[in-house]
C-alpha cells in the first residue's frame, strides 16, 4: 500500500512517500481503508520531534473510511462499515490498523470527506464549548485564530449557543470568514483586548478561547470579565512561559485551563457519544466543515508547508 513514513525528526522533507505491507488487524483492532485523511497541527509536532515517538513511523491522527478487516474479539463492527477515527498514529496511508475503541460510526447523512475534515477539531470544539466552558445564551465569547479549522468550529458552536461571538483573526479575508461562520464582531490582533472591552461595555468576555499561546496570552487575559475563563487550546505561536498565579487574582479572580481531548473523552463510550452529537450538528448544518485544500497522499510535504505557513483558512485533506 501507499503510505508516508518519517524516519527522523525534521522539516516537511522528512515526509517520505513509500510502499509498505498492508496491515492485518491484531486482536481488538480493525483495518480501515482511508477515504480521506485530515491534517492537524499535531502532525507537525510529531514530524519535527516536538512530540517524541519511535522511528520510523507513519504520521497522521485522523481519517474516515470503510472497514476492510476485523480482528479477534471485536464486536459491533463489520466489514463495510463507514467509520472515522482520531488520535491514532498511522493515518497517512491507504490502510490503517485502528483499535476498535477509537472508532466512531459515520452516519449516512454525513459524507466520509466531511467526517475526516471535522472529527478531531470538531471533538475539541465540542468539549471546549460544552464541558470546559459550557456556553450560556448571551455570554460574550472571544475566539482567537477564528478563521482556522478549530476557530471556525468554535465560532459555529458558540453562535449556535446564542452567545455574542467576538472573532480575532489576522487579515480582512480571515475576518470575513469568521463573520460568515457566525461571529457578530471580527477584530485584528492589535489591541483586541481593548476592543473586546469596548464591545462589551467595559465588562469583558466570559470566556476567551486562545489557540495562539505565547503571542496573545497577556491580551487574552486582559480581555476577561471578572471571574472570566481563559481557555488555552493551542500554542501556534509557541508555549506560554511561566505564569505568576497572582495574576489570575488581579485580573479579576479569573480561571485558566489548558484542556486535552483525552481528559474529556477518556473512553470509547464518551468518545462515541461526543462524536454522535458532533455528526448530528454536521447533518443539521450547525457545524459546516470547510475543506480548503485536498491533495494526493504523495503531496503530504506540500500539505505540511501549507499548514505551517498559516495561509489556510479551512481544513487540509489528503486523499489516498
Secondary structure, DSSP 8 states (H G I E B T S, - for coil): -EEEEB-SS-SGGG-EEEE-------TTEEEEEEEEEE--HHHHHHHTTSS---SSB----EEEEEEEEE-TT--S--TT-EEEEES-S--SBSEEEEEGGGEEE--TTS-HHHHHHHHHHHHHHHHIIIIIT---TT-EEEEESTTSHHHHHHHHHHHHTT-EEEEE-SSHHHHHHHHHHT-SEEE-STTHHHHHHHHTTT--EEEEEE-S-TTTHHHHHHTEEEEEEEEE---TT-------THHHHHTTS-EEE---HHHHS-SHHHHHHHHHHHHHHHHHTSS---EEEEEEGGGHHHHHHHHHTT--SSEEEEE-
